[in-house]
């Protein structure tokens, strides 16, 4: 779970503070952050399964 939080924090920071990611509305930015949250927990599940 900590891996998922770390991946999400990194992707959230990239989405928020990268200048070339110019979203036209905050709604689209929120959807991208939600998608990043879902993907980060999916990746952390795969990583935890590989480490078992």
PDB file of N, CA, C and O in Angstrom, chain B, residues numbered from 101:
ATOM      1  N   UNK B 101       0.818  -1.187   0.000  1.00  0.00           N
ATOM      2  CA  UNK B 101       0.000   0.000   0.000  1.00  0.00           C
ATOM      3  C   UNK B 101       0.868   1.259   0.000  1.00  0.00           C
ATOM      4  O   UNK B 101       0.506   2.265  -0.610  1.00  0.00           O
ATOM      5  N   UNK B 102       2.009   1.202   0.683  1.00  0.00           N
ATOM      6  CA  UNK B 102       2.877   2.370   0.716  1.00  0.00           C
ATOM      7  C   UNK B 102       3.478   2.659  -0.652  1.00  0.00           C
ATOM      8  O   UNK B 102       3.758   3.810  -0.988  1.00  0.00           O
ATOM      9  N   UNK B 103       3.674   1.601  -1.440  1.00  0.00           N
ATOM     10  CA  UNK B 103       4.180   1.791  -2.793  1.00  0.00           C
ATOM     11  C   UNK B 103       3.150   2.550  -3.626  1.00  0.00           C
ATOM     12  O   UNK B 103       3.506   3.443  -4.395  1.00  0.00           O
ATOM     13  N   UNK B 104       1.883   2.199  -3.473  1.00  0.00           N
ATOM     14  CA  UNK B 104       0.822   2.888  -4.202  1.00  0.00           C
ATOM     15  C   UNK B 104       0.715   4.348  -3.826  1.00  0.00           C
ATOM     16  O   UNK B 104       0.497   5.204  -4.683  1.00  0.00           O
ATOM     17  N   UNK B 105       0.866   4.634  -2.549  1.00  0.00           N
ATOM     18  CA  UNK B 105       0.814   6.028  -2.095  1.00  0.00           C
ATOM     19  C   UNK B 105       1.998   6.807  -2.660  1.00  0.00           C
ATOM     20  O   UNK B 105       1.845   7.958  -3.068  1.00  0.00           O
ATOM     21  N   UNK B 106       3.161   6.195  -2.685  1.00  0.00           N
ATOM     22  CA  UNK B 106       4.345   6.853  -3.235  1.00  0.00           C
ATOM     23  C   UNK B 106       4.223   7.124  -4.720  1.00  0.00           C
ATOM     24  O   UNK B 106       4.572   8.205  -5.196  1.00  0.00           O
ATOM     25  N   UNK B 107       3.726   6.137  -5.453  1.00  0.00           N
ATOM     26  CA  UNK B 107       3.529   6.311  -6.889  1.00  0.00           C
ATOM     27  C   UNK B 107       2.490   7.393  -7.154  1.00  0.00           C
ATOM     28  O   UNK B 107       2.665   8.220  -8.049  1.00  0.00           O
ATOM     29  N   UNK B 108       1.406   7.388  -6.375  1.00  0.00           N
ATOM     30  CA  UNK B 108       0.379   8.409  -6.560  1.00  0.00           C
ATOM     31  C   UNK B 108       0.912   9.798  -6.228  1.00  0.00           C
ATOM     32  O   UNK B 108       0.614  10.761  -6.935  1.00  0.00           O
ATOM     33  N   UNK B 109       1.695   9.910  -5.161  1.00  0.00           N
ATOM     34  CA  UNK B 109       2.236  11.222  -4.788  1.00  0.00           C
ATOM     35  C   UNK B 109       3.136  11.764  -5.892  1.00  0.00           C
ATOM     36  O   UNK B 109       3.077  12.950  -6.218  1.00  0.00           O
ATOM     37  N   UNK B 110       3.961  10.907  -6.462  1.00  0.00           N
ATOM     38  CA  UNK B 110       4.837  11.329  -7.543  1.00  0.00           C
ATOM     39  C   UNK B 110       4.034  11.736  -8.780  1.00  0.00           C
ATOM     40  O   UNK B 110       4.307  12.776  -9.380  1.00  0.00           O
ATOM     41  N   UNK B 111       3.057  10.933  -9.159  1.00  0.00           N
ATOM     42  CA  UNK B 111       2.261  11.269 -10.342  1.00  0.00           C
ATOM     43  C   UNK B 111       1.403  12.506 -10.109  1.00  0.00           C
ATOM     44  O   UNK B 111       1.193  13.294 -11.031  1.00  0.00           O
ATOM     45  N   UNK B 112       0.904  12.686  -8.884  1.00  0.00           N
ATOM     46  CA  UNK B 112       0.120  13.879  -8.564  1.00  0.00           C
ATOM     47  C   UNK B 112       0.979  15.136  -8.684  1.00  0.00           C
ATOM     48  O   UNK B 112       0.532  16.149  -9.221  1.00  0.00           O
ATOM     49  N   UNK B 113       2.202  15.066  -8.186  1.00  0.00           N
ATOM     50  CA  UNK B 113       3.095  16.220  -8.290  1.00  0.00           C
ATOM     51  C   UNK B 113       3.434  16.543  -9.739  1.00  0.00           C
ATOM     52  O   UNK B 113       3.518  17.712 -10.117  1.00  0.00           O
ATOM     53  N   UNK B 114       3.628  15.507 -10.547  1.00  0.00           N
ATOM     54  CA  UNK B 114       3.907  15.735 -11.968  1.00  0.00           C
ATOM     55  C   UNK B 114       2.706  16.382 -12.647  1.00  0.00           C
ATOM     56  O   UNK B 114       2.869  17.321 -13.426  1.00  0.00           O
ATOM     57  N   UNK B 115       1.509  15.894 -12.363  1.00  0.00           N
ATOM     58  CA  UNK B 115       0.303  16.463 -12.976  1.00  0.00           C
ATOM     59  C   UNK B 115       0.101  17.913 -12.533  1.00  0.00           C
ATOM     60  O   UNK B 115      -0.278  18.755 -13.347  1.00  0.00           O
ATOM     61  N   UNK B 116       0.346  18.214 -11.274  1.00  0.00           N
ATOM     62  CA  UNK B 116       0.086  19.552 -10.754  1.00  0.00           C
ATOM     63  C   UNK B 116       1.126  20.581 -11.186  1.00  0.00           C
ATOM     64  O   UNK B 116       0.769  21.724 -11.471  1.00  0.00           O
ATOM     65  N   UNK B 117       2.400  20.203 -11.242  1.00  0.00           N
ATOM     66  CA  UNK B 117       3.455  21.194 -11.379  1.00  0.00           C
ATOM     67  C   UNK B 117       4.241  21.138 -12.678  1.00  0.00           C
ATOM     68  O   UNK B 117       5.220  21.871 -12.821  1.00  0.00           O
ATOM     69  N   UNK B 118       3.854  20.304 -13.624  1.00  0.00           N
ATOM     70  CA  UNK B 118       4.537  20.277 -14.909  1.00  0.00           C
ATOM     71  C   UNK B 118       3.889  21.305 -15.816  1.00  0.00           C
ATOM     72  O   UNK B 118       2.672  21.305 -16.002  1.00  0.00           O
ATOM     73  N   UNK B 119       4.706  22.179 -16.379  1.00  0.00           N
ATOM     74  CA  UNK B 119       4.164  23.309 -17.127  1.00  0.00           C
ATOM     75  C   UNK B 119       3.605  22.909 -18.493  1.00  0.00           C
ATOM     76  O   UNK B 119       2.705  23.583 -18.994  1.00  0.00           O
ATOM     77  N   UNK B 120       4.102  21.843 -19.109  1.00  0.00           N
ATOM     78  CA  UNK B 120       3.597  21.492 -20.433  1.00  0.00           C
ATOM     79  C   UNK B 120       2.286  20.709 -20.379  1.00  0.00           C
ATOM     80  O   UNK B 120       1.670  20.478 -21.420  1.00  0.00           O
ATOM     81  N   UNK B 121       1.850  20.299 -19.196  1.00  0.00           N
ATOM     82  CA  UNK B 121       0.531  19.685 -19.055  1.00  0.00           C
ATOM     83  C   UNK B 121      -0.480  20.798 -18.762  1.00  0.00           C
ATOM     84  O   UNK B 121      -0.767  21.109 -17.606  1.00  0.00           O
ATOM     85  N   UNK B 122      -1.004  21.382 -19.823  1.00  0.00           N
ATOM     86  CA  UNK B 122      -1.921  22.507 -19.683  1.00  0.00           C
ATOM     87  C   UNK B 122      -3.345  21.995 -19.864  1.00  0.00           C
ATOM     88  O   UNK B 122      -3.772  21.726 -20.987  1.00  0.00           O
ATOM     89  N   UNK B 123      -4.078  21.861 -18.766  1.00  0.00           N
ATOM     90  CA  UNK B 123      -5.449  21.397 -18.821  1.00  0.00           C
ATOM     91  C   UNK B 123      -6.369  22.592 -18.986  1.00  0.00           C
ATOM     92  O   UNK B 123      -6.153  23.642 -18.381  1.00  0.00           O
ATOM     93  N   UNK B 124      -7.402  22.426 -19.814  1.00  0.00           N
ATOM     94  CA  UNK B 124      -8.313  23.535 -20.077  1.00  0.00           C
ATOM     95  C   UNK B 124      -9.254  23.801 -18.908  1.00  0.00           C
ATOM     96  O   UNK B 124      -9.708  24.930 -18.722  1.00  0.00           O
ATOM     97  N   UNK B 125      -9.545  22.779 -18.129  1.00  0.00           N
ATOM     98  CA  UNK B 125     -10.445  22.984 -16.989  1.00  0.00           C
ATOM     99  C   UNK B 125      -9.952  22.162 -15.795  1.00  0.00           C
ATOM    100  O   UNK B 125      -9.194  21.204 -15.944  1.00  0.00           O
ATOM    101  N   UNK B 126     -10.396  22.560 -14.637  1.00  0.00           N
ATOM    102  CA  UNK B 126      -9.997  21.828 -13.438  1.00  0.00           C
ATOM    103  C   UNK B 126     -10.686  20.464 -13.378  1.00  0.00           C
ATOM    104  O   UNK B 126     -10.195  19.550 -12.714  1.00  0.00           O
ATOM    105  N   UNK B 127     -11.816  20.323 -14.065  1.00  0.00           N
ATOM    106  CA  UNK B 127     -12.517  19.039 -14.111  1.00  0.00           C
ATOM    107  C   UNK B 127     -11.640  17.971 -14.762  1.00  0.00           C
ATOM    108  O   UNK B 127     -11.556  16.847 -14.268  1.00  0.00           O
ATOM    109  N   UNK B 128     -10.995  18.320 -15.857  1.00  0.00           N
ATOM    110  CA  UNK B 128     -10.117  17.374 -16.551  1.00  0.00           C
ATOM    111  C   UNK B 128      -8.908  17.041 -15.675  1.00  0.00           C
ATOM    112  O   UNK B 128      -8.471  15.891 -15.633  1.00  0.00           O
ATOM    113  N   UNK B 129      -8.374  18.034 -14.983  1.00  0.00           N
ATOM    114  CA  UNK B 129      -7.234  17.794 -14.093  1.00  0.00           C
ATOM    115  C   UNK B 129      -7.634  16.850 -12.963  1.00  0.00           C
ATOM    116  O   UNK B 129      -6.850  15.979 -12.587  1.00  0.00           O
ATOM    117  N   UNK B 130      -8.838  17.005 -12.415  1.00  0.00           N
ATOM    118  CA  UNK B 130      -9.313  16.107 -11.357  1.00  0.00           C
ATOM    119  C   UNK B 130      -9.511  14.692 -11.873  1.00  0.00           C
ATOM    120  O   UNK B 130      -9.227  13.727 -11.164  1.00  0.00           O
ATOM    121  N   UNK B 131      -9.995  14.561 -13.097  1.00  0.00           N
ATOM    122  CA  UNK B 131     -10.154  13.224 -13.685  1.00  0.00           C
ATOM    123  C   UNK B 131      -8.790  12.565 -13.871  1.00  0.00           C
ATOM    124  O   UNK B 131      -8.643  11.369 -13.617  1.00  0.00           O
ATOM    125  N   UNK B 132      -7.802  13.324 -14.306  1.00  0.00           N
ATOM    126  CA  UNK B 132      -6.455  12.764 -14.475  1.00  0.00           C
ATOM    127  C   UNK B 132      -5.862  12.338 -13.138  1.00  0.00           C
ATOM    128  O   UNK B 132      -5.202  11.302 -13.059  1.00  0.00           O
ATOM    129  N   UNK B 133      -6.086  13.118 -12.094  1.00  0.00           N
ATOM    130  CA  UNK B 133      -5.582  12.747 -10.766  1.00  0.00           C
ATOM    131  C   UNK B 133      -6.287  11.495 -10.244  1.00  0.00           C
ATOM    132  O   UNK B 133      -5.651  10.643  -9.624  1.00  0.00           O
ATOM    133  N   UNK B 134      -7.582  11.379 -10.485  1.00  0.00           N
ATOM    134  CA  UNK B 134      -8.313  10.180 -10.077  1.00  0.00           C
ATOM    135  C   UNK B 134      -7.809   8.953 -10.830  1.00  0.00           C
ATOM    136  O   UNK B 134      -7.640   7.882 -10.248  1.00  0.00           O
ATOM    137  N   UNK B 135      -7.573   9.118 -12.121  1.00  0.00           N
ATOM    138  CA  UNK B 135      -7.041   8.027 -12.927  1.00  0.00           C
ATOM    139  C   UNK B 135      -5.643   7.634 -12.444  1.00  0.00           C
ATOM    140  O   UNK B 135      -5.311   6.450 -12.407  1.00  0.00           O
ATOM    141  N   UNK B 136      -4.824   8.624 -12.074  1.00  0.00           N
ATOM    142  CA  UNK B 136      -3.489   8.337 -11.542  1.00  0.00           C
ATOM    143  C   UNK B 136      -3.582   7.569 -10.233  1.00  0.00           C
ATOM    144  O   UNK B 136      -2.767   6.682  -9.977  1.00  0.00           O
ATOM    145  N   UNK B 137      -4.560   7.896  -9.406  1.00  0.00           N
ATOM    146  CA  UNK B 137      -4.756   7.173  -8.150  1.00  0.00           C
ATOM    147  C   UNK B 137      -5.093   5.707  -8.416  1.00  0.00           C
ATOM    148  O   UNK B 137      -4.523   4.814  -7.790  1.00  0.00           O
ATOM    149  N   UNK B 138      -6.005   5.464  -9.328  1.00  0.00           N
ATOM    150  CA  UNK B 138      -6.410   4.090  -9.649  1.00  0.00           C
ATOM    151  C   UNK B 138      -5.238   3.305 -10.226  1.00  0.00           C
ATOM    152  O   UNK B 138      -4.983   2.177  -9.805  1.00  0.00           O
ATOM    153  N   UNK B 139      -4.528   3.887 -11.178  1.00  0.00           N
ATOM    154  CA  UNK B 139      -3.404   3.203 -11.815  1.00  0.00           C
ATOM    155  C   UNK B 139      -2.280   2.940 -10.806  1.00  0.00           C
ATOM    156  O   UNK B 139      -1.643   1.888 -10.856  1.00  0.00           O
ATOM    157  N   UNK B 140      -2.032   3.879  -9.899  1.00  0.00           N
ATOM    158  CA  UNK B 140      -0.947   3.676  -8.945  1.00  0.00           C
ATOM    159  C   UNK B 140      -1.238   2.517  -8.008  1.00  0.00           C
ATOM    160  O   UNK B 140      -0.323   1.769  -7.663  1.00  0.00           O
ATOM    161  N   UNK B 141      -2.483   2.345  -7.587  1.00  0.00           N
ATOM    162  CA  UNK B 141      -2.795   1.205  -6.735  1.00  0.00           C
ATOM    163  C   UNK B 141      -2.801  -0.113  -7.519  1.00  0.00           C
ATOM    164  O   UNK B 141      -2.503  -1.166  -6.956  1.00  0.00           O
ATOM    165  N   UNK B 142      -3.136  -0.061  -8.803  1.00  0.00           N
ATOM    166  CA  UNK B 142      -3.032  -1.269  -9.620  1.00  0.00           C
ATOM    167  C   UNK B 142      -1.567  -1.682  -9.775  1.00  0.00           C
ATOM    168  O   UNK B 142      -1.243  -2.867  -9.696  1.00  0.00           O
ATOM    169  N   UNK B 143      -0.688  -0.711  -9.995  1.00  0.00           N
ATOM    170  CA  UNK B 143       0.741  -1.010 -10.140  1.00  0.00           C
ATOM    171  C   UNK B 143       1.318  -1.515  -8.826  1.00  0.00           C
ATOM    172  O   UNK B 143       2.148  -2.424  -8.827  1.00  0.00           O
ATOM    173  N   UNK B 144       0.892  -0.939  -7.704  1.00  0.00           N
ATOM    174  CA  UNK B 144       1.415  -1.414  -6.414  1.00  0.00           C
ATOM    175  C   UNK B 144       0.951  -2.838  -6.122  1.00  0.00           C
ATOM    176  O   UNK B 144       1.671  -3.602  -5.479  1.00  0.00           O
ATOM    177  N   UNK B 145      -0.234  -3.200  -6.583  1.00  0.00           N
ATOM    178  CA  UNK B 145      -0.715  -4.578  -6.409  1.00  0.00           C
ATOM    179  C   UNK B 145       0.150  -5.544  -7.220  1.00  0.00           C
ATOM    180  O   UNK B 145       0.484  -6.630  -6.744  1.00  0.00           O
ATOM    181  N   UNK B 146       0.509  -5.155  -8.429  1.00  0.00           N
ATOM    182  CA  UNK B 146       1.384  -6.003  -9.256  1.00  0.00           C
ATOM    183  C   UNK B 146       2.758  -6.132  -8.621  1.00  0.00           C
ATOM    184  O   UNK B 146       3.330  -7.222  -8.596  1.00  0.00           O
ATOM    185  N   UNK B 147       3.294  -5.031  -8.107  1.00  0.00           N
ATOM    186  CA  UNK B 147       4.609  -5.073  -7.468  1.00  0.00           C
ATOM    187  C   UNK B 147       4.587  -5.964  -6.239  1.00  0.00           C
ATOM    188  O   UNK B 147       5.520  -6.734  -6.012  1.00  0.00           O
ATOM    189  N   UNK B 148       3.520  -5.866  -5.438  1.00  0.00           N
ATOM    190  CA  UNK B 148       3.445  -6.708  -4.236  1.00  0.00           C
ATOM    191  C   UNK B 148       3.289  -8.184  -4.599  1.00  0.00           C
ATOM    192  O   UNK B 148       3.802  -9.050  -3.891  1.00  0.00           O
ATOM    193  N   UNK B 149       2.592  -8.476  -5.685  1.00  0.00           N
ATOM    194  CA  UNK B 149       2.471  -9.869  -6.115  1.00  0.00           C
ATOM    195  C   UNK B 149       3.805 -10.406  -6.641  1.00  0.00           C
ATOM    196  O   UNK B 149       4.112 -11.584  -6.459  1.00  0.00           O
ATOM    197  N   UNK B 150       4.592  -9.555  -7.287  1.00  0.00           N
ATOM    198  CA  UNK B 150       5.895 -10.004  -7.775  1.00  0.00           C
ATOM    199  C   UNK B 150       6.877 -10.263  -6.652  1.00  0.00           C
ATOM    200  O   UNK B 150       7.757 -11.113  -6.784  1.00  0.00           O
ATOM    201  N   UNK B 151       6.741  -9.547  -5.553  1.00  0.00           N
ATOM    202  CA  UNK B 151       7.666  -9.704  -4.428  1.00  0.00           C
ATOM    203  C   UNK B 151       7.332 -10.903  -3.549  1.00  0.00           C
ATOM    204  O   UNK B 151       8.145 -11.286  -2.708  1.00  0.00           O
ATOM    205  N   UNK B 152       6.173 -11.496  -3.721  1.00  0.00           N
ATOM    206  CA  UNK B 152       5.803 -12.660  -2.908  1.00  0.00           C
ATOM    207  C   UNK B 152       6.480 -13.914  -3.380  1.00  0.00           C
ATOM    208  O   UNK B 152       6.274 -14.982  -2.802  1.00  0.00           O
TER     209      UNK B 152
END
